[in-house]
Amino acid sequence: MGCVEDLGYEVLKSGVSFAECRAFIEEHCSEVFYVNPGFKIFDKCLIGVPPIAIGLDGPVVILPYTKPCYGTFILKVQSAEEADMIRKKGRKKP
C-alpha cells in the first residue's frame, strides 16, 4: 500500500499529543497492545513516544498516526488481517 489515504479510515481525533493518543486508546478500546516506534502496520512505520498504544475492537484497529507537517491523528480502520497481526506481535502491557 502506498498511502494512508487508501485505508478508508475515520479520524477520531486530530491535533493530539502522543500521550493523549495513548490515553484515548486505553480508555476506549476493549483490547490494547503496545509496540515500539518503527512498528509496521498497513505497510507504514509508526512514529511516536514508546510505548505506542494500538487499540482493537474485533476487526477494528484504532491507532495513532503522524503525518509530518499535519500532526498526529487517532485513526479507526477496519482490518481483520492487521488486527490479527497486532494480536500476535504486540505486547499487552507496556
Number of C-alpha atoms within 10 A of each C-alpha: 9 9 9 13 8 8 15 11 15 13 15 13 15 16 13 15 17 22 14 15 26 22 12 20 22 16 12 13 17 11 16 25 22 21 21 18 14 12 16 14 13 15 12 14 14 19 19 20 13 14 17 26 29 26 26 27 15 14 14 17 23 27 24 28 21 20 10 8 6 9 12 21 21 26 19 20 20 18 15 15 11 19 21 15 11 22 16 10 12 19 16 13 10 13
